Amino acid sequence: MITRLLAFLFVFSIFESIGQQISGCTDVRANNFNSQANTNDGSCTYNLTVYNPPLRYLLPSEVEETSGLAYYNNRFWTINDSGGLPVIYGLDTTTGEIIQRITIKNAINRDWESLARDNRFMYIGDFGNNSGTRDDLTIYKIALAAFPLDDDTTLTAAIITFKYEDYQGPIAKKKENNFDCEALIAVDDSLYLLSKNWENEQTNLYRLPKDPGDYLAKRLTSFDSKGLITGADIDPLTGEIILTGYTNKTWIPFMWILSDYPDHRFFSGNKRRIDMVNLPATQVEAIAFTHPNRGVITSEGHVLFSQTAFSISTQNWSVRSPSAIPVYPANNLDFNINPNPVKGKKVFVEFNLDTDDEFSIDLYDADGRQLEKPGQWFVGKQ
């Protein structure tokens, strides 16, 4: 009886240990990687990481003050900031040429600074506030279903107005206040704003409902970004978030990669800074994912630098817990592409999938554009 009891306790302790959550740094590339940790607690530290993103193309002069970016319908969408026309510009992903214009007829461009989208709507953030005196902060909400495939058009937006819950009134400190904002992401039923803090070079995270109305933006937390945050985007498949910005007065652009976080606590997971020191005097303004780990950042034009788009890849730095990856693990998926690289208009994808579940396949080209669904699948199982 004693032997059996000891054996039971031993087995129970093994299962208890296996199921136990151990917090720590889960990134093998970090200085303080913890091989026992299975929950990323945001403690990872890294050496200085320098990245030189390749030039994609120069942007047309019509979008010289590009200040927001989104990817939809196989094109990039951008806006100009303060004083520009109330227009969203559709850009060819290969050339950067303007191929479509969507005018928002009930909008005014006081200081448009950010674009975000979800599966149904695009959001324009008119909340630039360098002066610290604005009390008319607005987000315009436009249905994606109303976007024509190719033609220019004029649309009407739903309107969200708001104030920050910790805003005490006009500060009248141009570029010395913490209530400027240039970054917006749409996640589930909420909009999240990340402030551009001129005073302390941090960012505050606020939340708003997506529904039209007038609100107080709830402050959730703050993060020491060590620079001015000017853009943000979230990859809907992986949850990875990229923040863009530059250092105040020294104009060195950077990115923060946020990943492996619990729920919507974006700053509670892994945080890694990427410095782009080879792009001095570049005012990086916006970021848009094209598909997981790939995207584009844009910078506005000024006397020292033309308005520009750069391609980026975060594949070398992305951190995701296996339980959070919404794809099949590599040991369950074996596939071949023929020919590789692809030549001509035909490609054959042969794969073995160890599951009886339903699944879908999306194909993307090297520029991140989703390809049309193939006309015919030959499906078999080995």
C-alpha positions as CSV (number, residue, x, y, z in Angstrom):
1,M,0.0,0.0,0.0
2,I,2.8,2.4,0.8
3,T,4.6,1.6,-2.5
4,R,1.4,2.3,-4.5
5,L,0.8,5.6,-2.7
6,L,4.3,6.8,-3.3
7,A,4.1,5.9,-7.0
8,F,0.7,7.8,-7.2
9,L,2.2,10.8,-5.6
10,F,5.2,10.7,-8.0
11,V,3.1,10.5,-11.1
12,F,0.8,13.2,-9.8
13,S,3.7,15.5,-9.2
14,I,5.0,15.0,-12.7
15,F,1.7,16.0,-14.3
16,E,1.4,18.9,-11.9
17,S,4.8,20.1,-13.0
18,I,4.0,19.7,-16.7
19,G,0.9,21.8,-16.4
20,Q,2.5,24.5,-14.3
21,Q,2.9,28.0,-15.8
22,I,6.5,29.3,-15.6
23,S,6.9,32.9,-16.5
24,G,10.1,34.3,-18.0
25,C,11.8,35.2,-21.3
26,T,10.7,32.6,-24.0
27,D,12.8,34.0,-26.9
28,V,15.9,32.0,-27.6
29,R,17.5,35.0,-29.2
30,A,17.3,37.1,-26.1
31,N,20.1,37.7,-23.6
32,N,18.1,36.2,-20.8
33,F,16.3,33.3,-22.5
34,N,14.8,30.9,-19.9
35,S,14.5,27.4,-21.3
36,Q,12.0,26.5,-18.5
37,A,9.6,29.3,-19.2
38,N,6.4,28.7,-21.1
39,T,4.8,32.2,-20.5
40,N,6.5,35.3,-21.9
41,D,6.4,37.9,-19.1
42,G,7.9,40.7,-21.2
43,S,11.3,40.5,-19.4
44,C,13.4,39.6,-22.5
45,T,16.4,41.9,-23.1
46,Y,18.4,42.3,-26.3
47,N,21.5,43.9,-27.6
48,L,21.2,46.9,-30.0
49,T,19.5,45.6,-33.2
50,V,20.2,47.7,-36.3
51,Y,18.1,47.1,-39.4
52,N,18.4,48.7,-42.9
53,P,15.1,48.2,-44.7
54,P,15.3,48.1,-48.5
55,L,13.9,51.0,-50.5
56,R,10.6,50.0,-52.1
57,Y,9.9,53.2,-54.1
58,L,9.5,56.9,-53.9
59,L,6.0,58.0,-53.4
60,P,4.2,60.6,-55.6
61,S,4.3,64.3,-54.6
62,E,0.5,64.2,-54.2
63,V,1.1,62.2,-51.0
64,E,4.1,64.1,-49.8
65,E,2.8,64.2,-46.3
66,T,1.8,60.6,-46.1
67,S,0.9,60.0,-42.5
68,G,-1.1,56.7,-42.4
69,L,-1.0,53.4,-44.2
70,A,-3.3,50.4,-44.6
71,Y,-3.3,47.3,-46.9
72,Y,-6.6,46.3,-48.5
73,N,-7.8,44.9,-51.9
74,N,-4.2,44.3,-53.0
75,R,-3.2,48.0,-52.7
76,F,-1.8,50.3,-50.1
77,W,-4.0,53.2,-48.8
78,T,-2.5,56.4,-47.5
79,I,-3.6,59.9,-46.4
80,N,-2.0,63.3,-46.0
81,D,-1.9,65.0,-42.7
82,S,-3.0,68.5,-41.6
83,G,-4.7,70.6,-44.2
84,G,-4.7,68.0,-46.8
85,L,-7.8,66.9,-48.8
86,P,-10.3,64.5,-47.2
87,V,-9.1,61.7,-49.5
88,I,-7.8,58.2,-49.0
89,Y,-5.3,57.4,-51.8
90,G,-5.0,53.9,-53.2
91,L,-1.4,53.0,-54.3
92,D,-0.2,50.3,-56.6
93,T,1.8,47.9,-54.4
94,T,4.5,47.4,-57.1
95,T,5.1,51.0,-58.3
96,G,3.6,53.3,-55.6
97,E,1.6,55.0,-58.3
98,I,-1.8,56.5,-57.2
99,I,-4.5,54.3,-58.8
100,Q,-7.6,55.2,-56.8
101,R,-9.0,58.1,-54.7
102,I,-11.8,57.8,-52.1
103,T,-13.1,61.2,-51.0
104,I,-14.9,61.4,-47.6
105,K,-17.6,64.0,-48.2
106,N,-18.6,64.6,-44.6
107,A,-15.0,64.9,-43.3
108,I,-12.5,67.7,-42.8
109,N,-8.8,67.0,-42.7
110,R,-7.8,69.0,-39.6
111,D,-4.9,66.7,-38.9
112,W,-5.3,63.2,-40.3
113,E,-2.6,61.0,-38.8
114,S,-3.4,57.3,-39.0
115,L,-5.3,54.6,-40.9
116,A,-6.5,51.3,-39.4
117,R,-8.8,48.6,-40.6
118,D,-10.5,45.4,-39.6
119,N,-12.5,43.0,-41.8
120,R,-15.4,45.4,-42.4
121,F,-14.3,49.0,-41.9
122,M,-11.4,51.4,-42.4
123,Y,-10.8,54.0,-39.8
124,I,-9.2,57.5,-40.3
125,G,-7.7,59.1,-37.2
126,D,-8.1,62.9,-37.2
127,F,-6.4,63.3,-33.9
128,G,-3.0,65.0,-34.6
129,N,-2.5,67.5,-31.8
130,N,1.0,69.0,-31.9
131,S,-0.3,72.2,-30.3
132,G,-1.9,70.4,-27.3
133,T,-5.1,72.5,-27.7
134,R,-7.5,70.4,-29.8
135,D,-10.9,69.4,-28.4
136,D,-12.4,68.1,-31.6
137,L,-10.6,64.7,-31.9
138,T,-12.4,62.5,-34.5
139,I,-12.2,59.1,-36.1
140,Y,-14.0,58.5,-39.4
141,K,-15.3,55.0,-40.0
142,I,-15.9,53.9,-43.6
143,A,-17.4,50.5,-44.8
144,L,-14.9,48.5,-46.9
145,A,-17.9,47.1,-48.8
146,A,-18.5,50.6,-50.2
147,F,-15.0,50.7,-51.8
148,P,-15.2,50.2,-55.6
149,L,-12.7,47.7,-57.0
150,D,-11.0,50.3,-59.2
151,D,-12.9,53.6,-59.7
152,D,-12.7,56.8,-57.7
153,T,-15.7,57.6,-55.6
154,T,-17.1,59.7,-52.8
155,L,-18.3,58.1,-49.5
156,T,-19.9,59.1,-46.3
157,A,-18.3,58.1,-43.0
158,A,-19.7,57.3,-39.6
159,I,-18.2,59.6,-37.0
160,I,-16.6,58.8,-33.6
161,T,-15.6,61.8,-31.4
162,F,-13.7,61.6,-28.2
163,K,-11.5,63.2,-25.5
164,Y,-8.9,61.5,-23.4
165,E,-10.1,60.6,-19.9
166,D,-7.0,62.2,-18.4
167,Y,-7.1,65.3,-20.5
168,Q,-7.6,68.4,-18.3
169,G,-8.0,71.0,-21.1
170,P,-5.8,72.9,-23.6
171,I,-2.1,72.7,-22.7
172,A,-0.9,75.2,-25.3
173,K,2.6,73.7,-25.4
174,K,3.4,73.0,-29.1
175,K,5.4,69.8,-29.3
176,E,5.8,69.7,-25.5
177,N,2.6,67.9,-24.5
178,N,1.6,64.2,-24.1
179,F,-1.8,64.4,-26.0
180,D,-0.7,64.2,-29.6
181,C,-1.5,60.9,-31.4
182,E,-0.5,59.4,-34.7
183,A,-1.1,55.6,-34.2
184,L,-4.3,53.6,-34.2
185,I,-5.1,49.8,-34.4
186,A,-8.5,48.0,-34.6
187,V,-8.8,44.9,-32.5
188,D,-12.0,42.9,-32.0
189,D,-14.7,45.3,-30.7
190,S,-12.3,48.2,-29.8
191,L,-10.0,50.9,-31.3
192,Y,-6.6,51.4,-29.5
193,L,-4.8,54.7,-29.7
194,L,-1.1,55.1,-28.9
195,S,-0.1,58.6,-28.1
196,K,2.9,60.6,-29.3
197,N,4.3,62.0,-26.1
198,W,6.5,65.0,-26.9
199,E,7.1,65.7,-23.3
200,N,8.4,62.4,-22.0
201,E,8.9,60.3,-25.2
202,Q,6.7,57.5,-24.0
203,T,3.4,56.4,-25.3
204,N,0.0,56.0,-23.6
205,L,-2.4,53.3,-24.7
206,Y,-6.1,54.3,-24.9
207,R,-9.2,52.3,-25.8
208,L,-12.4,53.4,-27.6
209,P,-15.5,51.6,-28.9
210,K,-15.8,51.1,-32.6
211,D,-19.4,52.3,-32.7
212,P,-20.2,55.9,-33.7
213,G,-20.7,58.3,-30.8
214,D,-18.9,60.6,-28.4
215,Y,-16.7,59.0,-25.8
216,L,-14.0,59.4,-23.2
217,A,-11.0,57.3,-24.3
218,K,-10.0,55.1,-21.5
219,R,-6.3,55.1,-20.6
220,L,-5.1,51.5,-20.1
221,T,-1.3,51.8,-19.5
222,S,1.9,53.5,-20.7
223,F,5.1,52.3,-22.3
224,D,8.6,53.8,-22.4
225,S,9.0,53.8,-26.1
226,K,12.1,56.0,-25.9
227,G,10.9,58.0,-28.9
228,L,7.9,59.5,-30.6
229,I,5.4,56.9,-31.8
230,T,4.0,57.8,-35.2
231,G,2.4,54.6,-36.6
232,A,1.1,51.2,-35.7
233,D,-0.4,48.1,-37.3
234,I,-1.5,44.6,-36.1
235,D,-1.3,41.4,-38.1
236,P,-4.7,39.8,-37.8
237,L,-3.4,36.3,-38.1
238,T,-0.5,36.3,-35.6
239,G,-1.4,39.3,-33.4
240,E,2.0,40.7,-33.9
241,I,2.1,44.5,-33.5
242,I,4.6,46.9,-35.0
243,L,5.0,50.5,-33.7
244,T,7.0,53.0,-35.7
245,G,8.5,56.2,-34.7
246,Y,11.7,58.3,-34.4
247,T,13.7,59.9,-31.7
248,N,12.9,63.5,-30.8
249,K,15.2,66.1,-32.3
250,T,17.7,63.5,-33.5
251,W,15.3,61.9,-36.1
252,I,16.6,58.3,-35.9
253,P,13.7,56.0,-36.9
254,F,12.9,52.8,-35.0
255,M,10.3,50.0,-34.7
256,W,9.0,48.2,-31.7
257,I,7.8,44.6,-32.3
258,L,5.1,43.5,-29.7
259,S,4.2,39.8,-29.6
260,D,3.3,36.9,-27.4
261,Y,1.2,39.0,-25.1
262,P,-1.9,37.9,-23.1
263,D,-5.4,39.0,-24.2
264,H,-5.2,42.7,-25.3
265,R,-2.4,43.6,-22.9
266,F,-0.1,44.5,-25.7
267,F,2.8,45.7,-23.5
268,S,2.8,42.7,-21.2
269,G,4.4,40.3,-23.7
270,N,7.6,40.4,-25.7
271,K,8.9,43.8,-26.7
272,R,11.8,44.2,-29.0
273,R,13.2,47.5,-30.4
274,I,14.7,47.7,-33.9
275,D,16.7,50.8,-34.8
276,M,17.1,52.0,-38.3
277,V,20.2,54.2,-37.8
278,N,21.0,54.1,-41.5
279,L,17.9,56.2,-42.4
280,P,18.8,59.4,-40.6
281,A,16.6,62.5,-41.0
282,T,13.7,60.2,-42.1
283,Q,10.4,61.0,-40.6
284,V,8.8,57.5,-40.5
285,E,5.0,58.0,-40.3
286,A,3.2,54.7,-40.9
287,I,3.3,50.9,-41.1
288,A,1.1,48.3,-42.7
289,F,1.4,44.5,-42.7
290,T,0.9,42.8,-46.1
291,H,1.0,39.3,-44.5
292,P,2.6,37.8,-41.5
293,N,6.2,39.1,-40.8
294,R,6.1,41.4,-43.9
295,G,5.0,44.9,-44.5
296,V,5.8,48.4,-45.6
297,I,6.7,51.6,-43.7
298,T,6.4,55.1,-45.2
299,S,8.1,58.4,-44.4
300,E,6.8,61.8,-45.4
301,G,8.8,64.2,-47.5
302,H,10.7,67.3,-46.3
303,V,13.7,69.3,-47.3
304,L,16.2,66.6,-46.7
305,F,14.3,63.5,-47.8
306,S,11.6,62.5,-50.3
307,Q,8.4,60.8,-49.4
308,T,9.4,57.1,-49.5
309,A,8.2,53.6,-48.9
310,F,10.4,50.8,-47.5
311,S,9.8,47.1,-47.3
312,I,10.3,45.4,-44.0
313,S,10.5,41.9,-42.6
314,T,10.3,40.9,-39.0
315,Q,10.8,37.2,-39.5
316,N,14.2,37.2,-37.8
317,W,12.8,38.7,-34.6
318,S,9.2,37.5,-34.3
319,V,8.3,35.6,-31.1
320,R,5.1,33.6,-30.8
321,S,4.1,30.9,-28.4
322,P,3.2,27.7,-30.2
323,S,-0.3,27.7,-28.6
324,A,-0.9,31.1,-30.1
325,I,0.0,30.4,-33.8
326,P,-3.2,29.9,-35.8
327,V,-1.6,27.5,-38.2
328,Y,-0.8,23.9,-38.2
329,P,2.6,23.0,-36.5
330,A,5.4,22.3,-38.9
331,N,5.5,18.6,-38.0
332,N,1.9,18.2,-39.2
333,L,2.4,20.0,-42.5
334,D,4.7,18.9,-45.4
335,F,4.4,20.7,-48.7
336,N,6.3,21.3,-51.9
337,I,6.0,24.1,-54.4
338,N,6.8,23.3,-58.0
339,P,8.4,25.1,-59.8
340,N,10.2,27.1,-57.1
341,P,10.8,29.9,-57.8
342,V,7.5,30.1,-59.7
343,K,7.8,30.7,-63.4
344,G,4.8,31.5,-65.7
345,K,1.2,31.3,-64.6
346,K,1.0,27.8,-63.2
347,V,2.2,26.6,-59.8
348,F,1.6,23.3,-58.1
349,V,1.4,23.0,-54.4
350,E,1.6,19.4,-53.1
351,F,1.1,18.9,-49.4
352,N,0.5,16.2,-46.8
353,L,-1.7,17.3,-43.8
354,D,-2.1,15.1,-40.8
355,T,-5.6,16.2,-39.9
356,D,-9.2,15.5,-40.9
357,D,-10.3,19.1,-40.1
358,E,-11.4,21.6,-42.7
359,F,-8.8,24.1,-43.8
360,S,-8.1,26.8,-46.3
361,I,-5.1,27.9,-48.4
362,D,-4.1,31.5,-49.2
363,L,-1.3,32.2,-51.7
364,Y,0.8,35.4,-51.7
365,D,3.4,36.7,-54.1
366,A,6.8,38.1,-53.1
367,D,5.2,41.6,-52.8
368,G,2.7,40.4,-50.2
369,R,-0.3,40.5,-52.6
370,Q,-2.9,37.8,-52.1
371,L,-3.4,35.8,-55.3
372,E,-6.7,34.8,-56.7
373,K,-8.0,31.4,-55.7
374,P,-6.9,28.7,-58.2
375,G,-9.5,27.7,-60.7
376,Q,-9.2,24.0,-59.8
377,W,-7.9,22.0,-56.9
378,F,-6.9,18.4,-57.3
379,V,-7.3,17.1,-53.7
380,G,-6.0,13.8,-52.6
381,K,-4.8,12.2,-49.3
382,Q,-1.7,10.2,-48.7
